[in-house]
Amino acid sequence: MWEEKLIIYDALVAKCSRFQRKGKTMPYTSANGYMFSLLNKAGEIGIRFSKEVQAKYLQEFNTTHYKSYGATMQGYVLIPETMLADLDKLAMYLDESYDYVMTLEPK
């Protein structure tokens, strides 16, 4: 199951030309010193957004906060399974997340 989700995650990231996937055992994307998406051990994808956008997407996607290693990841939204079928649309959200972290003070 995790390997199948890794294939989906890699395909998603490949649709976005401004960044690349990092991490061997815990795949993630980062820019400007901030992680903004990751695939956890349960095969779940989380994407980071601003507080305002996160609140909107939690409702719109009918989902919850993203967890990794048992900890709630502040700012991250759990991407529901149903959204994984439309990688083009999901890539738009991932690009939006990239744009968000690029507005933050560099680490």
Stockholm file with secondary structure:
# STOCKHOLM 1.0

chainA/1-107         MWEEKLIIYDALVAKCSRFQRKGKTMPYTSANGYMFSLLNKAGEIGIRFSKEVQAKYLQEFNTTHYKSYGATMQGYVLIPETMLADLDKLAMYLDESYDYVMTLEPK
#=GR chainA/1-107 SS CHHHHHHHHHHHHHTCTTCCCBCSSSCEEEETTEEEEEECTTSCEEEECCHHHHHHHHHHTTCCEEEETTEEEEEEEECCGGGGGCHHHHHHHHHHHHHHHHTSCCC
#=GC SS_cons         CHHHHHHHHHHHHHTCTTCCCBCSSSCEEEETTEEEEEECTTSCEEEECCHHHHHHHHHHTTCCEEEETTEEEEEEEECCGGGGGCHHHHHHHHHHHHHHHHTSCCC
//
